Amino acid sequence: MTEYPKPRIPAQPVLSLASLISDKGSAGNNVLDAGDVRFVTSGRMAIALALQQMNIGRDDKVLVPAYHCSSMINPVVWVGATPSFYRIHHDTSVDLEDIRNKIDANTKLLLVANYFGFPQDLPAIRAFCDHYGLLLLEDCAHAFFGQSGGRPLGSFGDYAIASCTKFFPVFDGGCLISSRHRLAGIDLRGAGLGFEIKSAVNTLERGFTYKRMEPLRILLASSMRLKDRIWQRVKKRTATGHISLAPGSSEGGFEFEPEWIRKRSSLMSSFIVKYASRKRIASKRRANYTTLLRVFKRLPGCQPLFPALPDDVVPYVLPIIVDKPEWIFPALKRAGVPVIRFAEFLWPGVDAQTCAVSADLSRRVMQFPCHQELAPSEFEWLIETVNNVFLSSGHIENGLEAISN
Ligand SMILES: *Cc1c(COP(=O)(O)O)cnc(C)c1O
């Protein structure tokens, strides 16, 4: 596997003092307004918990999108159910016709994702599920904010899930949401003092890495060095040198660790999710998205996945469809751009035959950060660097054509 340099700008929100400036205004709708909410350590753990709440298990079939990441499928397999992959259309909307054809006597649940923050037609999907007697799980990992048919996302499913790390400057966090069931009775435990400390320290350190909160970094510098020394010693004393205080999801991993299903999210993360200004998050993301969209529209060899930004959408990232992904993706990574490809690795066996659109999008759609914690200079750097990569790819193509002519 190719090693790329660490991204020059933060891929996900990092903590700054501005993150915590609270305002009384409401962002309007977000998943926390959708119903009862419980905080766990990641979105995938919330999916597992939702499946358990719905008693999904052996012999059950769960309809999942062919356009997915493994975090959405692992919990389904873990509870013993069988994933059945349905098709999506070019605009990422679910193909209800294909879903209808895949329903059989064992099909219990439909999982739908609001990709990149853009809502599915949830009133229609809800009606479809009611008609066919299916449960609905709404995956709002990309859509902490937004609505469909005038109602907040997360309120249509029997259960819904969200991922806090994608929208807030937090180390861990996922939400289980339900507008139909009380969640207070679910037994969740704290993950221990080690995890709490790790979450708080990492949240600060990730901010420090990208030059946030400089005065605080200087103030804490010697304590942080001391902490690193103690940590090294503790590691040396354990047999493997590998100690896990936190789930892999917090380190950017895709693994599924069932021991974290019933663990509460850290105090630090819950605090930030509660107090960060949602209005600021929503308006900055929309503004950044709009600027990036305007610039990227003019670049050669690509087009936006969504040509417009509707009023009630708060984007997770800017998705762009690229003509020459094999060239552009590594070139962007080498330049330090935190570009991501959702669904880069499809579940084994899922291919163009399962869904031609998903196979195509998984290869060609690249996502660029538009989060609220990008500083103006970082944002300018992003635009300039991406511009240069696309323009030089144009030159290379023209050059090759010239040679072959
Ligand atoms: C990231 C993601 C998840 C899982 O969220 P984590 O917090 O990373 O566990 C689930 N669904 C989708 C669509 C995602 O992108």
PDBQT file of the ligand as one rigid body, heavy atoms in Angstrom, charges set to zero:
ROOT
HETATM    1  C1  LIG A 501     -18.588   6.836   8.559  1.00  0.00    +0.000 C 
HETATM    2  C2  LIG A 501     -19.831   6.127   8.222  1.00  0.00    +0.000 A 
HETATM    3  C3  LIG A 501     -20.449   5.255   9.112  1.00  0.00    +0.000 A 
HETATM    4  C4  LIG A 501     -19.819   4.829  10.415  1.00  0.00    +0.000 C 
HETATM    5  O1  LIG A 501     -19.515   5.909  11.239  1.00  0.00    +0.000 OA
HETATM    6  P1  LIG A 501     -18.278   5.766  12.276  1.00  0.00    +0.000 P 
HETATM    7  O2  LIG A 501     -18.527   6.866  13.258  1.00  0.00    +0.000 OA
HETATM    8  O3  LIG A 501     -17.033   5.950  11.469  1.00  0.00    +0.000 OA
HETATM    9  O4  LIG A 501     -18.355   4.413  12.867  1.00  0.00    +0.000 OA
HETATM   10  C5  LIG A 501     -21.675   4.724   8.768  1.00  0.00    +0.000 A 
HETATM   11  N1  LIG A 501     -22.268   5.040   7.603  1.00  0.00    +0.000 NA
HETATM   12  C6  LIG A 501     -21.691   5.867   6.692  1.00  0.00    +0.000 A 
HETATM   13  C7  LIG A 501     -22.421   6.195   5.450  1.00  0.00    +0.000 C 
HETATM   14  C8  LIG A 501     -20.435   6.414   6.965  1.00  0.00    +0.000 A 
HETATM   15  O5  LIG A 501     -19.829   7.201   6.069  1.00  0.00    +0.000 OA
ENDROOT
TORSDOF 0
